[in-house]
Amino acid sequence: MPRVWDVPLHDSTRVRDARVAAEHAAALAGLDEQRTSTAALVATELATNLLKHAGGGRVLIDVVAPPVLAAGRERALLVQVATVDHGPGIADVSAALHDGFTTTRSLGAGLGTCERLADDFDLHSVPGRGTVVVARVGPVPGATTTDSGPAARLRAGAVNVPFGGAEYSGDAWAWVRDGDLVTLMLADGLGHGPEAARASTAAAEALRTSAGLGPAEVVRRLDGALTGTRGAAVAVAQVDTRAAVLRFTGVGNIGARLYEGGIWRHLVSRPGIVGTHRPSTLREEKTAWADDRVLVLHSDGLPSRWSPTAETCRTATDPAVTAAVTIRDASSPARPVRDDTAVAVLAPTPPDRP
């Protein structure tokens, strides 16, 4: 089940909690001792930086799939450390990433150290609105893809926040690749807690055996896999990277928004619950996919008033950063209290990225 560590950070005693959470996540990801130490150090530095420069915030630690499904790395697992705050923000991000830059008389090595140690590192900061940082640590230091096929030119990432500080989130996301087909799924188990997590986990596991199927057929496959569980709202988006086509099928209250041509539009789901009350007819929406597109899937933990900002559509931003910014800006400085909250994002890899 999706184990997520949500560490509110408002005093120095919680920095250790972030480090310990990273160590537990590394064990689940199967990292060796050296990479476990790296994940723990990154979590410690980011948590310390959050406390010193933003006056506090939250640290979210998760075990995730790689942001690029390169051939040979599809099954790799990484520790993702995300920090989110509503602090003063960073006026000069480039300067803040250089060792020696500090506004608090510290050594100024935190962000620069994390960027060097992590497999993936990105941040988003706006003065007066706060900062989001995402770092991932995997089993192989600095592993990069040599896969230049069109499917390797997509990135995905997500942030998952469990309801009420629970150990397990009832939301789960997964993505798979089969040749030129890349499929992203977000599932929201009915309710929250362990039973909801079992349902969404069953959906994620079933997706891994359905990579070559179209979205509507994937949902049918998931319906069988979720029989006997509470059921889940499910959205499945698939990009045929060679044909440049996006197909989408959704059942239940997973939100789906696609940025295209400078505007956001909704992708429509059918009412129902996969595993218990799936509609007899599944609609498969089809639209063009291009290098300026960004797809956002989100569970109903986000307020209904949520509206993407212009910053959310930047393809240069790490998808998990986009997800975290979406959650932060759609809520107040207090944690979301409605339900488990997950946001998954699919976007092209910028040409200058490996």
C-alpha positions in Angstrom: 0.0 0.0 0.0 1.2 3.6 -0.6 3.2 4.4 2.5 3.7 8.2 2.7 5.5 10.1 5.5 4.1 13.5 6.1 6.3 15.4 8.5 5.0 18.8 9.7 8.2 20.9 10.4 7.9 23.8 12.8 10.8 23.2 15.2 14.2 21.5 15.0 13.0 18.3 16.8 11.2 17.2 13.6 14.3 17.3 11.5 15.3 13.9 12.9 11.8 12.6 12.0 12.4 13.6 8.4 15.7 11.8 8.4 14.3 8.6 9.9 11.4 8.7 7.4 13.9 8.8 4.5 15.7 5.8 6.0 12.5 3.8 6.2 11.6 4.8 2.6 15.0 3.7 1.4 14.5 0.3 3.0 11.2 0.0 1.1 12.9 1.1 -2.1 15.7 -1.5 -1.7 18.5 1.0 -1.5 21.9 -0.1 -0.2 23.6 1.4 2.8 25.4 4.2 0.8 22.3 5.3 -1.0 20.2 5.1 2.2 22.7 7.5 3.8 22.4 9.8 0.8 18.6 9.8 1.0 18.8 10.5 4.8 21.3 13.4 4.2 19.1 15.0 1.5 16.0 14.8 3.8 18.0 16.3 6.7 19.4 19.2 4.6 16.0 20.0 3.0 14.2 19.9 6.3 16.9 22.1 8.0 16.7 24.5 5.1 12.9 24.6 5.3 13.1 25.5 9.0 15.8 28.1 8.7 14.6 30.0 5.6 10.8 29.5 5.6 10.0 29.2 9.3 8.6 25.8 8.8 6.4 23.8 6.4 6.0 20.2 5.6 8.2 17.3 4.4 6.6 14.6 2.2 8.6 11.4 1.7 7.4 8.7 -0.6 8.7 5.7 -2.7 8.0 6.5 -6.3 8.6 5.3 -9.9 11.3 6.9 -12.0 10.3 10.2 -13.6 11.3 8.8 -17.0 10.4 5.2 -17.9 13.7 4.4 -19.7 14.2 0.9 -21.0 15.8 -1.2 -18.3 14.8 1.1 -15.4 11.0 0.6 -15.4 11.1 -1.4 -12.2 13.4 0.9 -10.3 12.2 2.6 -7.1 13.4 5.9 -5.8 13.0 7.8 -2.5 11.3 11.2 -3.2 11.7 14.0 -0.7 9.5 17.0 -1.2 9.3 20.1 1.0 6.5 22.6 0.7 6.2 26.0 2.4 4.3 29.2 2.4 7.3 31.2 3.4 9.0 34.3 1.9 10.3 32.5 -1.2 13.7 32.8 -2.9 14.4 35.9 -4.8 17.4 34.5 -6.7 17.1 30.7 -7.2 20.3 30.4 -9.2 22.3 32.1 -6.4 20.6 29.9 -3.7 21.9 26.8 -5.4 25.5 27.9 -5.2 27.5 26.8 -2.1 28.2 29.7 0.2 24.9 31.5 -0.4 23.0 32.1 2.8 20.6 34.6 4.4 20.9 33.1 7.9 24.7 33.0 8.7 24.8 29.3 8.0 27.3 27.5 5.7 25.0 27.9 2.8 25.6 24.4 1.5 22.1 22.9 1.8 20.4 23.2 -1.6 23.6 22.9 -3.5 24.5 19.7 -1.7 21.1 18.2 -2.3 21.3 19.1 -6.0 24.6 17.3 -6.3 23.6 14.2 -4.4 20.2 13.6 -5.8 19.4 11.8 -9.0 16.7 14.4 -9.7 16.4 17.8 -8.2 14.1 20.8 -8.9 12.6 23.7 -7.1 10.0 26.3 -7.7 9.9 29.5 -5.6 7.9 32.8 -5.9 8.8 35.6 -3.4 5.9 36.1 -1.0 4.2 32.7 -1.9 6.7 30.1 -0.8 9.0 27.4 -2.2 8.6 23.8 -3.3 11.6 21.5 -3.6 11.7 17.9 -4.9 14.7 15.6 -4.8 14.9 11.8 -5.6 17.5 9.3 -4.7 17.6 5.9 -6.4 19.7 2.8 -6.3 22.3 3.9 -8.9 24.0 7.3 -8.4 23.5 9.7 -11.3 21.8 7.1 -13.5 20.7 8.6 -16.8 18.8 7.2 -19.7 20.3 6.4 -23.1 16.9 5.6 -24.5 16.2 8.2 -27.2 12.8 6.8 -28.3 9.7 9.0 -28.2 8.3 7.2 -25.1 11.5 8.2 -23.2 10.7 11.9 -23.9 7.8 11.9 -21.4 8.1 12.6 -17.6 5.7 11.9 -14.9 5.6 12.7 -11.2 3.2 13.0 -8.3 2.8 14.1 -4.7 0.5 12.1 -2.4 -0.7 13.5 1.0 -2.4 11.1 3.4 -5.5 12.3 5.2 -5.0 13.4 8.9 -1.3 12.3 9.0 -2.1 8.7 8.4 0.6 6.2 7.4 -1.2 5.1 4.3 -2.9 7.2 1.6 -6.1 5.9 0.0 -4.8 7.4 -3.3 -2.3 5.8 -5.5 -0.7 6.6 -8.9 1.3 4.5 -11.3 2.6 4.6 -14.8 3.8 2.0 -17.3 5.3 1.8 -20.8 4.8 -0.6 -23.6 6.8 0.4 -26.7 5.5 3.7 -27.8 2.6 3.7 -25.4 2.9 5.5 -22.0 0.0 5.1 -19.6 -0.6 7.1 -16.4 -3.2 6.2 -13.8 -4.5 7.8 -10.6 -6.8 5.9 -8.3 -8.8 7.2 -5.3 -10.0 4.3 -3.0 -13.4 4.9 -1.6 -13.1 6.7 1.7 -9.7 6.8 3.3 -7.5 4.6 5.6 -6.1 1.1 5.0 -9.2 -0.2 3.2 -9.1 2.6 0.7 -5.4 2.1 0.3 -5.9 -1.6 -0.5 -8.3 -0.7 -3.3 -6.0 1.9 -4.9 -3.0 -0.4 -4.5 -4.9 -3.2 -6.3 -5.5 -0.7 -9.2 -1.8 0.2 -9.4 -0.7 -3.4 -9.4 -3.2 -4.3 -12.1 -2.0 -1.5 -14.3 1.5 -3.1 -14.4 0.0 -6.1 -16.3 -2.0 -3.9 -18.6 0.6 -1.7 -20.3 -0.4 -2.6 -23.8 -4.1 -2.0 -23.5 -6.1 1.1 -24.3 -7.5 3.2 -21.4 -11.1 1.9 -21.6 -9.8 -1.7 -21.6 -7.4 -0.9 -18.7 -10.4 0.3 -16.7 -12.2 -2.9 -17.4 -9.2 -4.9 -16.3 -9.0 -2.8 -13.1 -12.7 -3.4 -12.4 -12.0 -7.1 -12.1 -8.9 -6.6 -10.0 -10.8 -4.4 -7.5 -13.7 -6.8 -7.0 -13.9 -7.5 -3.3 -12.4 -4.1 -2.3 -14.2 -0.9 -1.5 -13.6 0.2 -5.1 -12.0 3.3 -6.4 -12.4 6.3 -8.7 -9.9 5.8 -11.5 -8.6 7.9 -14.3 -6.3 6.5 -17.0 -4.5 8.6 -19.6 -2.4 7.1 -22.3 -0.1 8.8 -24.8 0.8 7.1 -28.1 4.1 8.9 -28.4 4.7 8.0 -32.0 1.2 9.0 -33.2 1.1 12.0 -30.9 -2.3 11.1 -29.5 -3.7 11.2 -26.0 -6.6 8.9 -24.9 -8.4 9.3 -21.7 -11.0 7.2 -19.7 -12.2 8.1 -16.2 -14.7 6.7 -13.8 -15.6 8.6 -10.6 -14.4 11.9 -9.2 -10.8 12.0 -10.4 -10.2 15.5 -11.9 -8.3 15.7 -15.2 -7.1 18.9 -16.8 -5.1 19.2 -20.0 -3.0 22.3 -20.9 -3.0 22.9 -24.6 -2.7 25.9 -26.8 -2.3 28.2 -23.8 -5.5 27.2 -22.1 -6.7 24.5 -19.7 -9.6 22.2 -20.5 -11.3 19.4 -18.5 -11.3 15.8 -19.6 -14.6 14.2 -18.6 -15.1 11.1 -16.4 -18.2 9.0 -16.1 -20.0 8.6 -12.8 -19.3 5.3 -11.0 -16.9 3.3 -8.9 -14.4 0.9 -10.4 -14.7 -2.5 -8.7 -18.3 -2.0 -7.5 -20.4 0.2 -9.8 -18.6 0.6 -13.1 -20.7 2.0 -15.9 -21.5 -0.5 -18.6 -20.2 1.9 -21.3 -16.8 3.4 -21.0 -16.0 6.6 -23.0 -12.5 7.0 -24.4 -11.7 10.7 -25.1 -9.1 11.3 -27.8 -7.1 14.5 -28.5 -3.7 15.5 -29.9 -0.5 15.4 -27.8 2.3 17.8 -28.4 5.4 19.1 -26.7 3.5 22.0 -25.1 1.0 19.8 -23.3 0.7 19.2 -19.6 -1.7 16.8 -18.1 -2.8 17.0 -14.4 -4.8 14.3 -12.7 -6.0 14.9 -9.1 -8.1 13.3 -6.5 -11.0 15.1 -4.8 -8.8 16.1 -1.9 -8.2 19.3 -3.8 -10.8 22.0 -3.3 -13.3 22.2 -6.1 -12.4 25.9 -6.6 -8.9 24.9 -7.7 -7.8 26.7 -10.9 -4.3 26.1 -12.4 -2.0 29.1 -12.6 0.2 30.0 -15.6 3.2 28.6 -13.7 1.6 25.1 -13.5 1.9 24.7 -17.3 5.7 25.0 -17.6 7.0 21.8 -19.2 10.5 22.7 -17.9 9.4 22.1 -14.3 9.7 18.6 -12.8 6.2 17.0 -12.8 6.3 16.3 -9.0 7.1 20.0 -8.4 4.1 21.0 -10.5 2.0 18.5 -8.4 3.3 20.0 -5.1 2.8 23.6 -6.2 -0.8 22.6 -7.3 -1.5 21.2 -3.8 0.0 24.1 -2.0 -1.7 26.8 -4.0 -5.1 25.1 -4.0 -5.1 25.1 -0.2 -4.3 27.3 2.8 -1.1 27.1 4.8 -2.9 24.5 7.0 -2.9 20.9 5.7 -5.7 19.8 3.5 -8.4 18.2 5.7 -11.0 16.9 3.2 -9.4 13.6 2.2 -6.3 12.0 0.9 -4.9 14.3 -1.7 -2.9 13.2 -4.7 -1.8 15.0 -7.9 -0.1 13.2 -10.8 1.4 15.1 -13.7 2.5 14.0 -17.2 4.6 16.4 -19.4 7.2 16.2 -22.2 10.8 16.2 -21.2 12.4 19.5 -22.3 15.0 19.0 -25.1 17.9 20.1 -22.9 17.2 17.5 -20.3 18.9 14.0 -20.3 
